[in-house]
Amino acid sequence: MIPSEIFGSKVFNDATMRERLPKATYKALKKTIDEGLPLDPAVAEVVASAMKDWAIENGATHFTHWFQPMTGITAEKHDSFISPTSDGKVILEFSGKELIKGEPDASSFPSGGLRATFEARGYTAWDCTSPAFIKDDSLYIPTAFCSYTGEALDKKTPLLRSMEALNKQAMRILKIFGNTTAKNIITTVGPEQEYFLVDKSLYDARKDLIFTGRTLFGSMPPKGQEMEDHYFGTLKERVSEYMKELDEELWALGISAKTKHNEVAPAQHELAPIFSTTNIATDHNQLTMDLMKKVALRHGLVCLQHEKPFAGVNGSGKHNNWSMATNDGQNLLEPGSTPHDNAQFLLFLCSVIRAVDEYADLLRLSAASPGNDHRLGANEAPPAIISIFLGEQLTDILDQIENGGAKSSKSGGELTVGVTTLPPLPKDTTDRNRTSPFAFTGNKFEFRMVGSSQSIAGANFVLNTIVAEVLSQVADRLEGSNDLNKDVQALLQEMVKNHKRVIFNGNGYSDEWVAEAEKRDLPNIRSTVAAIPALISEKNISVLSKHGVLSKTECESRYEINLENYIKTINIEALTALEMVNRQIVPAVIAYTTDLASSISAIKNTGIQADVSAQTELLTEVSSLLASLKKNIKILQDVTEKAASMHGDSFKQACFYRDTVFTQMAAVRADADKLETLVDADLWPIPTYSDLLFNI
């Protein structure tokens, strides 16, 4: 297939709307989308009719309000277009009312105490800024999801609110600099998605992968990623065919899948799209994750999106490339050829630096999850310490600003490769730093902490809000200034001096950086449980409620939802580990020791004076490990039962799961993984890492 012919073919996009809607309706809808104006119900009625006709022509029989509850995945309820008539037949209908509003059951989704079981009503509201699309013979309508009393119960609503907040404050800054042409400012995101592929038949034999998304047991194979031969390596035929079909599916839905390659770990891969507005990028990323899984099944594969499906090799992240741009295409984080002279750029840059420093705990929370706890700081991903990489050029400019004013910019120059037939290469002004959690990469910031299974909505609504807050304070300072240049310079100097502590261009994986960060008084929030209280700190509630992104009640709700999610996740992992070890691993080890003992006895019964010391030593070692394993299993059973019985204090319960249950799971695993290296491979009951990572 030719990409240009299939791209967007299943999307009710701008071109389709322009073709199918009356001019007046199209213009009214575009004003709502582009300028945030209220939507006229009469416009919705016309749009609904055109959308229905288009969907039916493309094979759709149903429609669904597609939303993103706090489960972290998407939700959908499908209704057919049919409406019975008095003569026993049906007609196909879809009204503006059905387009604008839906009513799912709000009590069955996580609400953090906002909704009781008997308070079931909730609403989905059409998000016209994200285009509808067709998938699996249904018309999908992107929507926000709220409770009967108006609180946000989803990931999209605070994101949309934060985009409005940042637009409002950033426009104030542009007006200060005399920009009268820009109508609004959007944030853009290009989320890179890492994932693993494993054979489905092997996946089906691993209860831990089925129930938790990660392996709870498994010793390292003889070869891991140490040869660095998988990264950017030749795509295996089966993987290449999968990626080809995935691209076609994504292109049809208007998702601009651009880059695909092998990642560092065996069986690990990455897909990266072209940038789009944050809201659409969030919807597209959710669709991408869903399609990755569905397409994989068609190829006899399973797509793993857990942050750490395999111990001992790199886990998976989701690099969130974030920037700000005007509606007429000006990137506000584009330095230009002489960034030291670009006061507007420097003001936006320093505002982001200040926001990240002042709200590091909230940003850290946005990337916190039980899965990401395995990955962050594990010599493969950014540490749990929030810092910013700027590179030599911008760091030098900020140093100049702090010392009185920037007068020059370091240039990249040209790189000579040393081969006469190769052209000289334009050299970037700075190297890349893959160890930084928040790195400036030319005209955007790459937030590398976000986990592969997470919705990017959380990271981006936090980024938008904290930057909006700093911009609002900057605008308050500069509006009405009598000497703008002088006041901008003073403000830049102040922000650099007060917030340069968060700038770090070195190795974020090193122990030295941990010590240095402590000296700088930068927070090192090592676990999800430790990060969650940021949601209910007075400072963070204040900034989120000030900009209308989350109310105090909504913050408290999300605090409870996050704790509950952590508790349930670790509990499921512990129960799965117990089931696997009790019903699979222990019986296999007993069978092996029985065979070994029978072998020793049989040799002795021959009367031949054969040396059975090796078998005896092995039997002793395996039996000793089995005894240790059984002891640790009993402890894990006891602490898991105790954890599950704790009620009344979610934070205390989550801490117990983290400090006691999770720690005891590691003790059980240590014994089991050692036994895997000793027990006969034919008796070992689950596929090994060698099987899973090298069998495609």
Secondary structure, 3 states (H helix, E strand, C coil): CCHHHHCCCCECCHHHHHHHCCHHHHHHHHHHHHHCCCCCHHHHHHHHHHHHHHHHHCCCCEEEEEECECCCCCECCEEECEEECCCCCEEECCCHHHHHEECCEHHHCCCCCCCCCCCCEEEEEECCCCCCEEECCEEEEEEEEEECCCCECECHHHHHHHHHHHHHHHHHHHHHCCCCCCCCEEEEEEECEEEEEEEHHHHCCCHHHHHHCCCCCCCCCCCCCCCCCCCCCCCCHHHHHHHHHHHHHHHHCCCCEEEEEECCCCCEEEEEECCEEHHHHHHHHHHHHHHHHHHHHHCCEEEECCCCCCCCCCCCECCEEEEEEECCCCECCCCCCCHHHCHHHHHHHHHHHHHHHHCHHHHHHHCCCCCHHHCCCCCCCCCCECCEECHHHHHHHHHHHHCCCCCCCCCCCEECCCCCCCCCEECCCCCCCCCCCEEECCCCEEECCCECCCCCHHHHHHHHHHHHHHHHHHHHHHCCCCCHHHHHHHHHHHHHHHHHHHECCCCCCCHHHHHHHHHCCCCECCCHHHHHHHHHCHHHHHHHHHCCCCCHHHHHHHHHHHHHHHHHHHHHHHHHHHHHHHHHHHHHHHHHHHHHHHHHHHHHHCCCCCCCHHHHHHHHHHHHHHHHHHHHHHHHHHHHHHHHHCCCCHHHHHHHHHHHHHHHHHHHHHHHHHHHCCCCCCCCCCCCHHHHHCCC
